[in-house]
Amino acid sequence: MRINQNISELKPSATLLINEKVKELRGMGHQVTHFGFGQSPFPIHNAIVEELKNNASNNHYLPVNGLEQLRQQVSNFLSEHQGIQSASDLIFIGPGSKELLYQSVLIVEGHFIIPKGSWVSYIPQIKSKGGTYSVLETTLEDNFKLTANCLEVYLSESSHKEHILVLNSPNNPTGAIYSDAEYESLAAVCRKYKVIVFSDEIYSQINFSNTHSPSISKYYSERTIVFGGLSKVFSAGGYRLGFMSLPKELKKLSVVYSSLFSETFSCVSSPVQYAALKAYEYSKELQDYVATSAAILNGISSYIYNELSKCAIQCTTPQGSFYMMVGFEKFKEHLTSLKIDSSTKLSHHLLKNYGVALLPGSDFGFESNELFFRMAFVDFDGEKVMEAYKKEIKIDKLFIKENCLSIYKGVQQLIKFTREIG
Ligand SMILES: Cc1ncc(COP(=O)(O)O)c(C=O)c1O
């Protein structure tokens, strides 16, 4: 049997592999801090669960593009809570934003541009259709955000006719958020070269200093497709519901999407679409729940940032999502002398000898010899921490030690590591 070569060359995702390894080590009784797996630690809000239960007997297929009411609700949500103007007939509901991104990768032709420090799945999705891509350089000083200048230089020299830029903010893996000013400059370059932008805003409301994050669509609506969903903001990854919003200028793509949807997933589960209506109503209660989650993640990331920065571990400044990049470049010489010369080797070393699971930067567009890692700071019981936070409203070392012990231990182990090799 022959297998499509584009697919057979894909590797199992690093996230899943490390997850298996952590399970195995924990099963053997080892203490491991799991900074590898990026799932929201918080319980899904009861109002959404109740709505799912109320609709459990709904066995109907729904319209291919999604429940009319839900598309309207998402459109309202985008304008009121994300600063994005959209039309409900150009909102599409799919089984997770990952699937919608993938179908978009399949549909839109062109050369993909991925900033260094991007989500693990973009490149495999492009490869699976035999597409081409370039990874553009970003630096720690810019929190690994793509600059307008870098994009301009690249596009002015590129021989490709059409380009698709994939942006993600708040970012997985860096935790960085593009500012309005940064988006405005990027938009000017995109407009000049007629670039299509896939704007992955799945973490929009997990912003540590605001209720939502800026969107490039505000400055470049005509060629930007916005993606979002229930998984992160509403802690409902397993519900598998995402949305995308097409600009009116790309309306002709609607029929293409509908055709591909109807030949692939047909529609998202009906009870889940009704539950999503509740989420996107975004009552005051739900807004408070999201704000509390973001405040907790902010407190934990600040603690980690301060502790690790003190011992020469480089860190991106966490601004949103539940990730940051940490770097051991300052220990490179010593590590190389120990034959630990790649992020993959160092991640194995840290897991085996210090019980700390981090994902190597090479899965996020970094060179294999750059000693950067994605740290997901969600290895705690979100329900318990939410309760404790309501009483204390202050996250300090003591709070972390009492309520997020695994994270506390992981940080201590990383400090120990730097002392031992430093
Ligand atoms: C940046 C980013 N985009 C998209 C997704 C996919 O989310 P979902 O398919 O659950 O909507 C994830 C999930 O980890 C992510 O981190």
The ligand as an SDF file (V2000), in Angstrom:
LIG
                    3D

 16 16  0  0  0  0  0  0  0  0999 V2000
   -2.2330   28.8740   18.5170 C   0  0  0  0  0  0  0  0  0  0  0  0
   -3.2940   27.8250   18.4320 C   0  0  0  0  0  0  0  0  0  0  0  0
   -4.1360   27.8570   17.3950 N   0  0  0  0  0  0  0  0  0  0  0  0
   -5.0990   26.9350   17.2530 C   0  0  0  0  0  0  0  0  0  0  0  0
   -5.2490   25.9170   18.1850 C   0  0  0  0  0  0  0  0  0  0  0  0
   -6.3210   24.8870   17.9370 C   0  0  0  0  0  0  0  0  0  0  0  0
   -7.3830   25.0100   18.7940 O   0  0  0  0  0  0  0  0  0  0  0  0
   -8.7590   24.2510   18.5650 P   0  0  0  0  0  0  0  0  0  0  0  0
   -8.6500   23.3930   17.3640 O   0  0  0  0  0  0  0  0  0  0  0  0
   -8.9730   23.4730   19.8070 O   0  0  0  0  0  0  0  0  0  0  0  0
   -9.7860   25.3440   18.3620 O   0  0  0  0  0  0  0  0  0  0  0  0
   -4.3910   25.8460   19.2810 C   0  0  0  0  0  0  0  0  0  0  0  0
   -4.4900   24.7330   20.2380 C   0  0  0  0  0  0  0  0  0  0  0  0
   -3.5790   24.3820   20.9350 O   0  0  0  0  0  0  0  0  0  0  0  0
   -3.3840   26.8410   19.4160 C   0  0  0  0  0  0  0  0  0  0  0  0
   -2.5440   26.8550   20.4550 O   0  0  0  0  0  0  0  0  0  0  0  0
  1  2  1  0
  2  3  1  0
  2 15  2  0
  3  4  2  0
  4  5  1  0
  5  6  1  0
  5 12  2  0
  6  7  1  0
  7  8  1  0
  8  9  2  0
  8 10  1  0
  8 11  1  0
 12 13  1  0
 12 15  1  0
 13 14  2  0
 15 16  1  0
M  END
$$$$
